[in-house]
Amino acid sequence: MKPIPISEAKQIAQHFGYDQVVIVARKVGGGEHVTTYGVDPANCEVAARIGTTLKHHLMGWPSALFETGLRVRGVGRDAFSVQTIEVSCDGAVSDDQIRALHEFLKPKT
């Protein structure tokens, strides 16, 4: 599994004549991914809102993870614990974002 680049959504839009494209990809038992594209800033905004709505309301992603614009730069292993990973983000991470990430990652009951 790897993220679907925006360039792929752009190709779909151009090939089929659409102004907005929203791609939802899922790997059963794995992960989920959403890619959006719009032909101009107004259409980009609408496609992004559609993607956010799908992620939050349909797929159950916690809103704190994507409403803040926080982006993950990398994930790695902790040097001292085989049970710990480190997540590097592109900005300061709030306590609310950490809680939202925890809610997203913990097993569903």
Secondary structure, DSSP 8 states (H G I E B T S, - for coil): -----HHHHHHHHHHHT-SEEEEEEE-TTS-EEEEEEESSHHHHHHHHHHHHHIIIIIS---THHHHS---EEEEEE-SS-TT-EEEEESS---HHHHHHHHHHHS---
